[in-house]
């Protein structure tokens, strides 16, 4: 029986690239609000899942475990909103972003803990460079920094480290990938050249590059790595 890789937000962009990267060696299970627009591998599957709903996350994990041992969990589901001054962010909008990006990460991880322990699997939570600096899209502007997005992704980093400590005695590793500006629909295409000009490597990243980082962290090559945040941002933030 092939091991299972469960990918939330796996129907598009970074999540889809992650699903494709694990497909040759794992049975991929995608949890997302809508199915992928491209064909799935023969043994891959998609299940509708709103990560804000804990019961839906439990059902998703149960479906994944029914397909095989849960070797890999990657939480990629995320949303963002346009940058506006903080006084223009409605409380409901704040709650939506935190609900998907941070509470959703907690829901998925909590639902998967027992299955990860049983398989001694690995988990990766997707954060962002914005978590490191407090503003999104390389734009530290008083006109808006997306504080809800930044705060949610900073919380993901702390959640990663908490989980890494708790699950290490069970042989489960938990790490984090913090992408910089990546090609995809989270950044309007017309802004790509402007943003690329501010990246030391001179371009936006590709979803496949984030997928490679996730694959490494879940592989035997990273067997002594846990609680780590891997920054993949073209040099826009260096620690």
C-alpha positions as a Markdown table, in Angstrom:
| # | Residue | x | y | z |
|---|---|---|---|---|
| 1 | Unk | 0.0 | 0.0 | 0.0 |
| 2 | Unk | 1.4 | 3.4 | -1.0 |
| 3 | Unk | 1.8 | 6.0 | 1.7 |
| 4 | Unk | -0.6 | 8.9 | 1.5 |
| 5 | Unk | 0.2 | 12.6 | 1.1 |
| 6 | Unk | -2.7 | 14.8 | 2.3 |
| 7 | Unk | -2.5 | 18.4 | 0.8 |
| 8 | Unk | -5.0 | 21.1 | 1.8 |
| 9 | Unk | -5.5 | 23.8 | -0.7 |
| 10 | Unk | -4.1 | 21.3 | -3.3 |
| 11 | Unk | -6.4 | 22.2 | -6.2 |
| 12 | Unk | -4.4 | 25.2 | -7.5 |
| 13 | Unk | -1.2 | 27.2 | -7.4 |
| 14 | Unk | 1.3 | 26.2 | -4.7 |
| 15 | Unk | -0.9 | 23.4 | -3.4 |
| 16 | Unk | -1.3 | 21.8 | -6.8 |
| 17 | Unk | 2.4 | 21.9 | -7.4 |
| 18 | Unk | 2.9 | 20.2 | -4.0 |
| 19 | Unk | 0.4 | 17.5 | -4.9 |
| 20 | Unk | 2.2 | 16.9 | -8.3 |
| 21 | Unk | 5.6 | 16.6 | -6.5 |
| 22 | Unk | 4.4 | 13.9 | -4.2 |
| 23 | Unk | 2.3 | 12.0 | -6.8 |
| 24 | Unk | 5.1 | 9.7 | -8.1 |
| 25 | Unk | 5.7 | 8.3 | -4.6 |
| 26 | Unk | 2.5 | 8.8 | -2.7 |
| 27 | Unk | -1.2 | 8.4 | -3.0 |
| 28 | Unk | -2.3 | 12.1 | -3.1 |
| 29 | Unk | -5.4 | 13.2 | -1.3 |
| 30 | Unk | -6.4 | 16.8 | -1.8 |
| 31 | Unk | -8.7 | 18.8 | 0.4 |
| 32 | Unk | -10.0 | 22.0 | -1.1 |
| 33 | Unk | -13.2 | 23.9 | -1.7 |
| 34 | Unk | -13.2 | 23.1 | -5.4 |
| 35 | Unk | -11.7 | 20.2 | -7.4 |
| 36 | Unk | -8.5 | 20.7 | -9.5 |
| 37 | Unk | -9.0 | 21.9 | -13.0 |
| 38 | Unk | -6.4 | 19.4 | -14.3 |
| 39 | Unk | -6.7 | 15.7 | -14.2 |
| 40 | Unk | -5.7 | 13.8 | -11.1 |
| 41 | Unk | -3.4 | 10.7 | -11.1 |
| 42 | Unk | -5.3 | 7.4 | -11.2 |
| 43 | Unk | -5.0 | 6.8 | -7.4 |
| 44 | Unk | -5.3 | 10.5 | -6.3 |
| 45 | Unk | -8.5 | 11.9 | -5.0 |
| 46 | Unk | -10.2 | 15.2 | -4.1 |
| 47 | Unk | -12.5 | 15.9 | -1.2 |
| 48 | Unk | -14.4 | 19.1 | -0.6 |
| 49 | Unk | -13.1 | 20.6 | 2.6 |
| 50 | Unk | -13.5 | 24.0 | 4.3 |
| 51 | Unk | -10.6 | 24.1 | 6.8 |
| 52 | Unk | -12.6 | 26.5 | 9.0 |
| 53 | Unk | -14.9 | 23.6 | 9.8 |
| 54 | Unk | -13.2 | 21.1 | 12.2 |
| 55 | Unk | -15.7 | 18.3 | 11.4 |
| 56 | Unk | -14.8 | 18.7 | 7.7 |
| 57 | Unk | -11.1 | 18.3 | 8.5 |
| 58 | Unk | -11.9 | 15.2 | 10.5 |
| 59 | Unk | -13.7 | 13.7 | 7.5 |
| 60 | Unk | -10.9 | 14.6 | 5.2 |
| 61 | Unk | -8.3 | 12.9 | 7.4 |
| 62 | Unk | -10.5 | 9.9 | 7.8 |
| 63 | Unk | -10.7 | 9.7 | 4.0 |
| 64 | Unk | -6.9 | 10.0 | 3.7 |
| 65 | Unk | -6.3 | 7.3 | 6.3 |
| 66 | Unk | -8.7 | 5.0 | 4.5 |
| 67 | Unk | -6.4 | 5.3 | 1.4 |
| 68 | Unk | -3.3 | 4.3 | 3.3 |
| 69 | Unk | -0.8 | 5.4 | 6.0 |
| 70 | Unk | -0.6 | 9.2 | 6.4 |
| 71 | Unk | 3.1 | 9.7 | 5.6 |
| 72 | Unk | 2.8 | 13.4 | 4.6 |
| 73 | Unk | 0.6 | 16.3 | 5.6 |
| 74 | Unk | 1.0 | 19.7 | 3.9 |
| 75 | Unk | -1.3 | 22.5 | 4.9 |
| 76 | Unk | -1.4 | 24.9 | 2.0 |
| 77 | Unk | -4.9 | 26.3 | 2.1 |
| 78 | Unk | -4.8 | 30.0 | 2.5 |
| 79 | Unk | -6.6 | 33.2 | 1.5 |
| 80 | Unk | -5.6 | 36.9 | 1.4 |
| 81 | Unk | -7.4 | 40.2 | 0.9 |
| 82 | Unk | -6.4 | 43.5 | -0.8 |
| 83 | Unk | -4.2 | 45.8 | 1.2 |
| 84 | Unk | -6.1 | 48.6 | 2.8 |
| 85 | Unk | -5.5 | 50.7 | 5.9 |
| 86 | Unk | -6.2 | 48.8 | 9.1 |
| 87 | Unk | -9.1 | 51.1 | 9.9 |
| 88 | Unk | -10.8 | 49.8 | 6.8 |
| 89 | Unk | -10.5 | 46.1 | 7.6 |
| 90 | Unk | -13.8 | 44.8 | 8.8 |
| 91 | Unk | -13.8 | 42.4 | 11.8 |
| 92 | Unk | -15.5 | 39.8 | 9.7 |
| 93 | Unk | -12.7 | 40.1 | 7.1 |
| 94 | Unk | -10.1 | 39.7 | 9.8 |
| 95 | Unk | -11.9 | 36.6 | 11.1 |
| 96 | Unk | -12.1 | 35.1 | 7.7 |
| 97 | Unk | -8.3 | 35.4 | 7.0 |
| 98 | Unk | -7.4 | 34.1 | 10.5 |
| 99 | Unk | -10.0 | 31.4 | 10.2 |
| 100 | Unk | -8.5 | 29.9 | 7.1 |
| 101 | Unk | -4.8 | 30.5 | 7.4 |
| 102 | Unk | -4.3 | 29.9 | 11.2 |
| 103 | Unk | -7.3 | 28.2 | 12.7 |
| 104 | Unk | -7.5 | 26.1 | 9.6 |
| 105 | Unk | -3.9 | 25.0 | 10.1 |
| 106 | Unk | -4.8 | 24.1 | 13.7 |
| 107 | Unk | -7.9 | 22.2 | 12.6 |
| 108 | Unk | -6.0 | 20.1 | 10.0 |
| 109 | Unk | -3.1 | 19.4 | 12.3 |
| 110 | Unk | -5.3 | 18.4 | 15.3 |
| 111 | Unk | -7.4 | 16.1 | 13.1 |
| 112 | Unk | -4.3 | 14.4 | 11.7 |
| 113 | Unk | -2.2 | 14.0 | 14.8 |
| 114 | Unk | -3.1 | 10.4 | 15.5 |
| 115 | Unk | -2.7 | 9.3 | 11.9 |
| 116 | Unk | 0.7 | 11.0 | 11.7 |
| 117 | Unk | 1.8 | 9.3 | 14.9 |
| 118 | Unk | 0.7 | 5.9 | 13.6 |
| 119 | Unk | 2.7 | 6.4 | 10.4 |
| 120 | Unk | 5.5 | 8.4 | 12.0 |
| 121 | Unk | 4.9 | 10.9 | 9.2 |
| 122 | Unk | 5.9 | 14.4 | 8.6 |
| 123 | Unk | 3.9 | 17.6 | 8.3 |
| 124 | Unk | 4.7 | 21.0 | 6.6 |
| 125 | Unk | 2.6 | 24.1 | 7.3 |
| 126 | Unk | 2.9 | 26.9 | 4.7 |
| 127 | Unk | 3.6 | 30.3 | 6.2 |
| 128 | Unk | 4.9 | 33.4 | 4.3 |
| 129 | Unk | 7.7 | 35.9 | 4.2 |
| 130 | Unk | 5.0 | 38.4 | 5.4 |
| 131 | Unk | 5.1 | 36.6 | 8.7 |
| 132 | Unk | 8.7 | 37.6 | 9.1 |
| 133 | Unk | 8.4 | 41.3 | 8.3 |
| 134 | Unk | 4.8 | 42.4 | 9.0 |
| 135 | Unk | 3.8 | 43.5 | 5.5 |
| 136 | Unk | 2.9 | 41.6 | 2.3 |
| 137 | Unk | 4.1 | 41.8 | -1.3 |
| 138 | Unk | 7.3 | 43.7 | -0.5 |
| 139 | Unk | 5.2 | 46.8 | 0.1 |
| 140 | Unk | 5.8 | 48.4 | 3.6 |
| 141 | Unk | 3.2 | 51.1 | 2.9 |
| 142 | Unk | 1.0 | 53.1 | 5.3 |
| 143 | Unk | -1.7 | 52.5 | 2.8 |
| 144 | Unk | -2.0 | 48.9 | 4.0 |
| 145 | Unk | 0.2 | 46.0 | 5.0 |
| 146 | Unk | -2.4 | 43.1 | 5.2 |
| 147 | Unk | -2.0 | 42.8 | 9.0 |
| 148 | Unk | -4.5 | 39.9 | 9.1 |
| 149 | Unk | -2.6 | 37.9 | 6.6 |
| 150 | Unk | 0.8 | 38.7 | 8.3 |
| 151 | Unk | -0.6 | 37.8 | 11.7 |
| 152 | Unk | -2.1 | 34.6 | 10.5 |
| 153 | Unk | 1.1 | 33.4 | 8.9 |
| 154 | Unk | 3.2 | 34.4 | 11.9 |
| 155 | Unk | 0.9 | 32.3 | 14.0 |
| 156 | Unk | 1.5 | 29.4 | 11.6 |
| 157 | Unk | 5.2 | 29.6 | 12.4 |
| 158 | Unk | 4.6 | 29.4 | 16.2 |
| 159 | Unk | 2.1 | 26.6 | 15.7 |
| 160 | Unk | 4.7 | 24.7 | 13.7 |
| 161 | Unk | 7.2 | 24.9 | 16.5 |
| 162 | Unk | 4.7 | 23.9 | 19.2 |
| 163 | Unk | 3.6 | 20.9 | 17.2 |
| 164 | Unk | 7.3 | 20.0 | 16.5 |
| 165 | Unk | 8.0 | 19.8 | 20.3 |
| 166 | Unk | 4.8 | 17.9 | 21.1 |
| 167 | Unk | 5.1 | 15.3 | 18.4 |
| 168 | Unk | 8.9 | 14.7 | 18.3 |
| 169 | Unk | 8.7 | 11.9 | 20.9 |
| 170 | Unk | 6.3 | 10.1 | 18.5 |
| 171 | Unk | 8.7 | 10.3 | 15.6 |
| 172 | Unk | 6.7 | 12.9 | 13.8 |
| 173 | Unk | 8.5 | 15.9 | 12.3 |
| 174 | Unk | 6.8 | 19.2 | 11.8 |
| 175 | Unk | 8.3 | 22.0 | 9.7 |
| 176 | Unk | 7.3 | 25.2 | 7.9 |
| 177 | Unk | 8.0 | 26.7 | 4.5 |
| 178 | Unk | 7.8 | 30.5 | 4.2 |
| 179 | Unk | 7.4 | 31.5 | 0.6 |
| 180 | Unk | 8.2 | 34.9 | -0.8 |
| 181 | Unk | 6.4 | 36.4 | -3.8 |
| 182 | Unk | 5.3 | 33.4 | -5.9 |
| 183 | Unk | 3.7 | 33.3 | -9.3 |
| 184 | Unk | 0.0 | 32.6 | -9.0 |
| 185 | Unk | -3.4 | 34.2 | -8.5 |
| 186 | Unk | -2.6 | 35.6 | -5.0 |
| 187 | Unk | -0.5 | 38.4 | -6.7 |
| 188 | Unk | -2.1 | 40.2 | -9.7 |
| 189 | Unk | -0.1 | 39.4 | -12.8 |
| 190 | Unk | 0.2 | 43.1 | -13.6 |
| 191 | Unk | 2.3 | 43.5 | -10.5 |
| 192 | Unk | 4.8 | 40.7 | -11.2 |
| 193 | Unk | 7.4 | 42.9 | -13.0 |
| 194 | Unk | 7.3 | 45.6 | -10.3 |
| 195 | Unk | 7.7 | 43.0 | -7.5 |
| 196 | Unk | 10.4 | 41.0 | -9.4 |
| 197 | Unk | 12.5 | 44.2 | -9.7 |
| 198 | Unk | 12.7 | 44.3 | -5.9 |
| 199 | Unk | 13.8 | 40.6 | -5.5 |
| 200 | Unk | 17.6 | 40.0 | -5.4 |
| 201 | Unk | 17.2 | 37.0 | -7.7 |
| 202 | Unk | 15.3 | 39.2 | -10.1 |
| 203 | Unk | 12.1 | 37.2 | -10.5 |
| 204 | Unk | 9.1 | 35.8 | -8.7 |
| 205 | Unk | 9.3 | 32.2 | -7.4 |
| 206 | Unk | 7.5 | 29.4 | -9.0 |
| 207 | Unk | 5.0 | 27.1 | -7.2 |
| 208 | Unk | 7.2 | 24.1 | -8.1 |
| 209 | Unk | 10.1 | 25.6 | -6.0 |
| 210 | Unk | 7.9 | 25.7 | -3.0 |
| 211 | Unk | 6.8 | 22.1 | -3.7 |
| 212 | Unk | 10.5 | 21.1 | -3.8 |
| 213 | Unk | 11.0 | 22.6 | -0.4 |
| 214 | Unk | 8.1 | 20.7 | 1.1 |
| 215 | Unk | 9.2 | 17.5 | -0.5 |
| 216 | Unk | 12.7 | 17.9 | 1.0 |
| 217 | Unk | 11.3 | 18.6 | 4.5 |
| 218 | Unk | 9.2 | 15.4 | 4.3 |
| 219 | Unk | 11.9 | 13.3 | 2.9 |
| 220 | Unk | 14.5 | 11.1 | 4.7 |
| 221 | Unk | 17.1 | 13.7 | 3.7 |
| 222 | Unk | 15.6 | 15.9 | 6.4 |
| 223 | Unk | 15.3 | 13.2 | 9.0 |
| 224 | Unk | 17.0 | 15.4 | 11.7 |
| 225 | Unk | 15.1 | 18.5 | 10.9 |
| 226 | Unk | 12.0 | 19.5 | 12.9 |
| 227 | Unk | 10.5 | 22.9 | 14.0 |
| 228 | Unk | 12.4 | 24.6 | 11.2 |
| 229 | Unk | 11.2 | 27.4 | 9.0 |
| 230 | Unk | 12.6 | 27.2 | 5.5 |
| 231 | Unk | 12.5 | 30.6 | 3.8 |
| 232 | Unk | 12.1 | 30.4 | 0.0 |
| 233 | Unk | 12.0 | 34.0 | -1.1 |
| 234 | Unk | 14.7 | 34.8 | -3.7 |
| 235 | Unk | 16.7 | 36.7 | -1.1 |
| 236 | Unk | 14.0 | 39.2 | 0.0 |
| 237 | Unk | 14.4 | 38.2 | 3.7 |
| 238 | Unk | 17.5 | 36.7 | 5.2 |
| 239 | Unk | 17.9 | 35.4 | 8.7 |
